[in-house]
Amino acid sequence: MSWSRDGKKLLSASTDNNICIWDVLSGECEKKFKFPSPILKVQFNPRSDESFLVCPMRHPAVLVSIDGTHKIVPLDDESDLNIVASFDRRGDYIFTGNTKGRVVVLTCPELKVKASFKVTQGTSSATAVKSIEFARRGDCFLVNTADRVIRVYDSKEVLTCGDDGEPEPIQKLQDLVNKTMWKKCCFSGDGEYICAGSARQHALYMWDKNIGNLVKILHGTKGELLLDVVWHPVRPIVASISSGVVSIWAQNQVENWSAFAPDFKELDENVEYEERESEFDITDEDKEVESQIEKFDDDCEIDVTTVEPIAAFCSSDDDEVDDESTLQFLPIAPEVEDPEEGWGAPGSIPVPPQSSEHGKRPVDSESKENTQPKKPKYNSFDIKLENAPTEEVHPFLANKVKDKQAPGLTSSANKNKAGRPKIASKSSLDEKKRWRFGATSFSVIRACYKSANLHLSLVASFHMRSHAIKNH
């Protein structure tokens, strides 16, 4: 999912190869885009909600406009179709990466190559690019690669190097002990910290971007695999999801009353207070006489109409956003349990609704018409992509498909098994009839054993009796 800049639109991609644009206030779908292949990532343009970036499975990235038109992002290598792409912080460029470690920077929306470089492992060998993430503040971005190393680059330096440049990463972050493979990486809201989720377990690693030191390791529930992790835009809060459960990681808030009253003194335990002699006198005798007369400055005008943007909610060089056009909160109406109670003039007796013969409220023709399902109001667009892998399965559904298949059965065996069923012989039918009573009695006894926790010898005797009935 991806939010628009003003917060009024929400972009979502589902496992049925559909992308929808939702109105956050009304909760209705405005536009729907149907793709022929699974969607791995969607992202709104950070500066405009008129276009968004799509990363289909085993296909080049696609730049889609909300009017239904689309452009294919050019490839650096036509044979490599495993592409990851992302907008930069301002939406002026698109950064793409492939499995050969090649990162290409293209202008948006012209899609012309601006710069490129190669992520190398050691001296010459290249490593695959798994994801590219940008910070909300600053010009840094990270590249998650298959060699278990997170590299942090400066986008200005990358653009300055041009095509086939060799920019040096600012930091290289990795787990030197366990050699952990990273599932998802992200920046903190201020861009000073980097959080990475392990692909083996539910564990979060946090580094200081400037120093490169590992600050904290957060361990979740054992046995769960991490799917995604995001950092709160303003607060030090991290959300991670695994097995359909979202975990919220935050610090324990400690109350600091001295911030409100500088002379406030915190007490760890009860202290007996000693009252001064002149503490409650009308005239304080111990008060020092002021030697100098207080001098007041001239009156100054205070501007109470101009609203300055909050630095925490904006980027470092962000232009001012019109507060009237942004969505600041969601309006909520109170829920009334019995809205018909007390309806009418004071003192009047409410008239119960007329009931039918069976005691049910009659349904008129107008209510029947209203119960009919509403037709979808959204605009639907079919995005046609050449050479798209239409038979590919989304990674989230791949495990479910594997579980449904029986172990040890090949595709040919499944085809033979799915053919016309064989006709059972008469002897096999008689054998099934003779087994019916014995198997039924044993299944009932087994259920009783589980519920009443009977002794194992008792079950064995009944089991032998079922065999005797079968032989008889």
C-alpha positions in Angstrom: 0.0 0.0 0.0 1.0 3.6 -0.6 -0.4 7.0 0.6 -0.8 10.0 -1.6 0.9 13.2 -0.6 -2.3 14.9 0.8 -3.4 11.7 2.6 -6.7 11.6 0.9 -5.9 8.7 -1.5 -4.7 5.2 -0.7 -3.1 2.9 -3.3 -3.3 -0.9 -2.7 -2.2 -4.0 -4.6 -3.8 -7.4 -4.0 -2.9 -11.0 -4.8 -5.6 -11.1 -7.6 -3.4 -8.8 -9.7 -5.6 -5.8 -9.1 -4.5 -2.3 -8.1 -7.1 0.0 -6.5 -7.2 3.7 -5.6 -9.4 4.3 -2.5 -10.9 7.5 -1.1 -9.9 7.5 2.5 -12.9 9.6 3.7 -15.6 7.7 2.0 -13.9 4.3 1.9 -15.0 3.7 -1.7 -12.8 2.5 -4.6 -12.4 5.2 -7.2 -10.3 3.5 -9.8 -9.3 -0.1 -10.4 -6.4 -1.3 -12.6 -6.2 -5.0 -13.7 -2.8 -6.4 -14.5 -2.1 -9.7 -16.2 0.7 -10.8 -13.7 1.2 -10.6 -9.9 2.1 -7.3 -8.4 5.0 -7.1 -6.0 5.1 -3.4 -5.2 3.1 -0.1 -5.8 4.1 3.4 -4.9 2.5 6.8 -5.4 4.5 9.6 -6.8 5.7 11.5 -3.6 4.8 14.8 -5.1 1.7 14.0 -7.2 -1.2 11.6 -7.0 -1.7 11.6 -10.8 0.8 8.7 -11.3 2.2 5.7 -9.5 4.9 3.1 -10.0 4.2 -0.6 -10.3 6.6 -3.5 -10.1 5.1 -6.6 -11.7 6.5 -10.1 -11.2 9.2 -11.0 -13.7 8.5 -7.9 -15.8 10.0 -4.4 -16.1 8.6 -1.7 -13.9 5.5 0.3 -15.2 4.8 4.0 -14.7 1.0 4.3 -14.7 -1.2 7.4 -14.8 -4.6 7.5 -13.2 -6.2 8.0 -16.6 -5.2 4.5 -17.6 -2.1 5.2 -19.7 1.2 3.6 -18.8 4.9 3.5 -19.8 7.3 0.7 -19.5 10.5 1.6 -17.6 13.5 0.8 -19.9 15.8 -2.1 -18.9 19.5 -2.0 -18.7 19.7 -5.7 -19.5 16.8 -7.2 -21.6 17.5 -10.7 -20.4 17.1 -9.8 -16.7 13.4 -9.3 -15.8 13.7 -9.4 -12.0 13.4 -5.7 -11.4 13.0 -3.6 -8.3 12.1 0.1 -8.6 11.4 3.1 -6.3 10.7 6.8 -6.6 13.2 9.1 -4.9 12.1 11.4 -2.1 11.0 14.2 -4.4 9.6 12.1 -7.2 12.0 13.5 -9.8 13.8 10.2 -10.5 13.1 6.5 -10.6 15.8 4.1 -9.2 15.8 0.6 -10.6 17.9 -2.4 -9.7 18.3 -5.9 -11.2 19.8 -9.3 -10.2 23.2 -8.4 -11.7 23.7 -5.5 -9.2 23.0 -2.8 -11.7 21.3 0.4 -10.4 19.9 2.8 -13.0 18.5 6.3 -12.4 15.9 7.5 -14.8 14.1 10.9 -15.0 10.4 11.0 -14.4 8.2 11.1 -16.4 10.6 11.2 -19.5 12.3 7.9 -18.4 15.7 8.9 -19.7 18.8 7.5 -18.1 20.5 10.0 -15.8 23.0 7.9 -14.0 24.0 4.3 -13.3 26.4 2.3 -11.2 27.0 -1.3 -10.2 27.0 -2.8 -6.8 29.9 -5.2 -6.5 30.8 -7.7 -3.9 34.5 -7.5 -3.2 36.5 -6.7 -6.2 34.6 -7.8 -9.3 31.7 -10.2 -8.5 28.2 -8.5 -8.6 25.3 -9.2 -6.3 21.6 -9.0 -6.9 19.6 -6.0 -5.7 16.6 -7.0 -3.6 15.1 -3.6 -2.7 15.8 0.2 -2.7 14.5 2.5 0.0 14.7 6.3 0.5 14.7 8.4 3.6 12.0 11.0 4.3 14.6 13.6 5.2 18.0 14.0 3.5 19.4 12.6 0.3 20.4 9.1 1.5 19.0 5.8 0.2 19.8 2.2 0.9 20.3 -0.8 -1.3 19.5 -4.3 0.1 21.5 -6.9 -1.8 21.7 -10.7 -1.8 25.2 -10.7 -0.2 23.5 -9.9 3.2 24.9 -6.3 3.2 22.9 -3.1 3.3 24.7 -0.2 1.5 23.8 3.4 2.1 24.4 5.9 -0.7 24.1 9.6 -1.2 21.7 10.4 -4.2 23.5 13.6 -5.0 26.8 11.8 -5.4 25.2 9.1 -7.6 23.7 11.8 -9.9 27.1 13.6 -10.1 29.0 10.4 -11.1 26.7 10.0 -14.1 26.4 6.9 -16.3 28.7 4.0 -15.3 29.8 5.8 -12.2 31.5 4.3 -9.2 30.0 6.0 -6.1 31.3 4.8 -2.7 28.7 3.8 -0.1 28.5 5.9 3.0 27.9 2.8 5.2 27.9 -0.9 4.9 25.7 -2.6 7.4 25.6 -6.4 8.1 25.3 -9.0 10.8 28.9 -10.3 11.0 28.0 -13.0 13.5 24.9 -14.8 12.0 25.2 -13.5 8.4 21.5 -12.7 8.4 19.6 -12.3 5.1 17.4 -9.2 5.2 13.7 -9.3 4.3 12.8 -5.6 4.5 14.8 -2.4 5.4 13.6 1.1 6.2 14.8 4.5 7.5 13.7 6.2 10.6 11.5 9.3 10.4 14.5 11.7 10.7 16.8 9.5 8.6 19.3 9.0 11.4 18.7 5.3 12.0 18.2 2.2 9.8 16.0 -0.8 10.7 16.3 -4.1 9.0 14.1 -7.2 9.4 15.6 -10.7 9.3 14.4 -13.2 6.7 15.0 -16.2 9.0 13.1 -15.1 12.1 11.1 -12.3 13.6 14.0 -10.1 14.6 14.7 -6.4 14.0 18.2 -4.9 13.8 18.8 -1.1 14.2 21.9 0.8 13.2 23.1 4.4 13.6 23.5 5.6 10.0 26.3 8.1 10.8 28.5 5.8 12.8 27.4 2.4 11.5 27.2 0.8 14.9 24.5 -1.8 15.8 22.3 0.0 18.4 19.5 -2.5 19.2 18.2 -6.0 18.4 14.5 -6.6 18.9 13.3 -10.2 19.0 9.6 -11.1 18.3 7.8 -14.4 18.8 9.9 -17.5 18.0 8.9 -19.5 15.0 7.4 -16.6 13.1 8.8 -15.2 9.8 8.9 -11.5 9.2 6.9 -10.1 6.3 7.3 -6.3 6.5 8.5 -3.5 8.8 7.9 0.2 8.8 9.0 3.1 11.0 6.6 5.9 12.2 7.2 9.1 10.3 7.6 11.2 13.4 7.7 9.1 16.5 10.2 6.4 17.6 7.7 3.6 16.9 8.3 0.6 14.6 5.5 -1.7 13.3 6.3 -5.2 12.1 4.0 -7.9 10.7 4.3 -11.7 10.7 1.7 -14.4 10.5 -1.1 -11.8 10.2 -0.2 -10.2 13.6 1.1 -6.6 13.7 3.6 -5.9 16.5 4.2 -2.4 17.7 7.6 -1.6 19.1 8.0 1.6 21.2 9.9 2.9 24.2 8.5 3.1 27.8 7.5 6.7 28.3 8.9 8.3 31.4 7.1 11.4 32.8 9.5 14.4 33.1 7.6 17.0 35.1 10.7 19.2 35.3 10.1 20.1 31.6 6.9 22.0 32.7 8.3 23.4 36.0 12.1 24.0 36.1 12.1 24.2 39.9 10.1 20.9 40.2 11.9 18.3 42.3 11.2 14.6 41.8 11.0 12.4 44.9 11.8 8.7 45.0 10.2 8.3 48.4 8.2 10.2 51.0 10.0 13.2 52.5 8.8 15.1 55.5 8.4 18.8 54.6 9.7 21.5 56.9 7.6 24.6 56.7 9.3 28.0 56.8 8.2 30.6 59.3 7.1 33.2 56.8 5.9 30.8 54.1 2.2 31.5 54.6 2.5 35.2 55.9 0.7 37.9 54.0 3.8 40.0 53.9 7.0 38.0 53.5 9.6 39.4 55.9 12.4 37.3 54.5 11.9 38.6 51.0 14.9 40.4 49.6 14.4 44.1 48.7 15.0 44.6 45.0 17.8 47.1 44.5 17.0 47.9 40.9 13.7 48.9 39.4 12.5 46.4 36.8 12.7 47.7 33.3 10.0 46.6 30.9 10.7 46.4 27.2 8.5 48.2 24.6 5.3 46.4 23.5 5.8 44.1 20.5 3.3 42.7 18.2 2.6 39.0 18.2 1.6 37.3 15.0 -1.2 34.8 15.8 -2.5 34.3 12.2 0.5 32.9 10.4 0.9 29.1 10.9 4.4 27.9 10.4 4.9 24.3 9.2 6.0 21.8 11.7 9.5 20.6 10.9 8.9 17.1 12.0 6.1 16.6 9.5 8.1 18.0 6.5 11.2 17.0 4.7 14.4 19.0 5.1 13.8 21.1 2.0 10.1 20.5 1.6 7.9 23.2 0.1 5.0 24.4 2.2 1.9 22.3 2.0 -1.5 23.8 2.1 -3.1 22.5 5.3 -6.6 22.9 3.9 -5.9 20.4 1.1 -4.3 17.7 3.4 -6.2 15.2 5.4 -5.3 15.8 9.1 -7.8 13.5 10.8 -10.7 11.1 10.1 -14.1 12.4 11.1 -16.1 10.0 13.2 -19.8 10.2 14.0 -21.1 8.8 17.4 -22.8 5.4 17.2 -26.4 5.5 18.6 -27.7 2.1 19.8 -31.4 2.9 19.6 -31.9 5.9 17.4 -35.7 5.5 17.3 -36.1 5.8 21.1 -37.6 9.1 22.2 -38.4 10.2 18.7 -41.3 12.6 18.5 -42.8 15.4 20.7 -42.2 15.3 24.4 -44.9 13.2 26.2 -46.1 11.5 23.1 -46.3 7.7 23.0 -44.1 6.1 20.3 -46.1 4.2 17.8 -44.7 0.7 17.2 -44.2 -0.3 13.5 -47.0 -2.3 11.9 -46.3 -6.0 11.9 -47.6 -8.7 9.5 -49.4 -11.9 10.3 -46.2 -13.8 11.2 -45.0 -11.0 13.5 -42.4 -9.6 11.1 -42.2 -6.1 9.8 -43.6 -5.8 6.3 -41.1 -5.1 3.6 -42.3 -2.6 0.9 -41.2 -2.4 -2.6 -38.9 0.5 -2.0 -36.9 -1.4 0.7 -36.6 -4.4 -1.7 -35.1 -2.1 -4.3 -32.6 -0.7 -1.7 -31.5 -4.1 -0.7 -30.2 -4.9 -4.2 -26.4 -4.7 -4.5 -25.1 -1.4 -5.7 -23.2 -1.3 -9.0 -19.6 -0.4 -8.7 -18.9 3.3 -9.2 -15.2 3.0 -9.9 -13.5 3.2 -13.3 -11.9 0.0 -14.4 -8.8 -0.1 -16.6 -7.2 -3.2 -18.2 -3.4 -2.8 -18.3 -2.0 -5.0 -21.1 1.7 -5.9 -20.9 3.6 -7.7 -23.6 5.3 -11.0 -22.6 3.8 -10.8 -19.1 4.0 -14.0 -17.1 0.3 -14.6 -16.7 0.8 -18.1 -15.2 3.0 -16.9 -12.3 1.7 -17.2 -8.8 2.1 -14.5 -6.2 4.8 -15.2 -3.6 2.2 -14.9 -0.8 0.1 -17.7 -2.4 3.0 -19.9 -3.6 3.3 -21.6 -0.2 -0.4 -22.4 -0.1 -0.3 -24.0 -3.5 2.6 -26.2 -2.4 0.8 -27.3 0.7 -2.2 -28.4 -1.3 -0.1 -30.7 -3.5 0.6 -34.1 -2.0 4.3 -34.8 -1.3 6.0 -37.1 -3.8 3.5 -36.7 -6.5 4.6 -35.3 -9.8 2.5 -33.4 -12.3 2.0 -36.5 -14.5 0.9 -38.5 -11.4 -1.6 -35.8 -10.5 -3.0 -35.8 -14.1 -3.4 -39.6 -14.0 -5.0 -39.4 -10.6 -7.5 -36.7 -11.8 -8.7 -38.9 -14.7 -11.7 -41.2 -14.9 -12.1 -43.2 -11.7 -11.6 -47.0 -11.9 -14.7 -49.3 -11.5 -14.4 -51.3 -8.3 -14.9 -55.1 -8.5 -17.6 -57.0 -6.7 -15.2 -58.6 -4.3 -13.8 -55.2 -3.2 -17.4 -53.9 -2.6 -18.2 -57.0 -0.4 -15.0 -56.4 1.5 -16.0 -52.8 2.1 -19.4 -53.8 3.4 -17.8 -56.3 5.8 -15.4 -53.7 7.0 -18.1 -51.0 7.5 -19.3 -52.2 11.0 -15.9 -52.9 12.4 -14.3 -49.6 11.2 -17.3 -47.6 12.5 -17.2 -49.2 15.9 -13.5 -48.6 16.2 -13.8 -45.0 15.2 -16.5 -44.4 17.9 -14.3 -46.2 20.5 -11.3 -44.1 19.5 -13.4 -40.9 20.0 -14.6 -42.1 23.4 -11.0 -42.8 24.3 -9.9 -39.3 23.5 -12.8 -37.7 25.4 -12.9 -40.0 28.5 -9.1 -40.8 28.5 -9.8 -44.6 28.9 -7.0 -47.1 29.5 -5.1 -48.3 26.5 -5.7 -52.0 27.2 -9.5 -51.4 27.1 -9.2 -49.8 23.6 -7.0 -52.7 22.5 -9.7 -55.3 23.6 -12.4 -53.4 21.7 -10.0 -53.2 18.7 -9.6 -57.0 18.8 -13.4 -57.4 19.0 -13.8 -55.3 15.9 -11.5 -57.6 14.0 -13.5 -60.6 15.2 -16.7 -59.0 13.9 -15.0 -58.4 10.6 -13.8 -62.0 10.3 -17.3 -63.3 11.1 
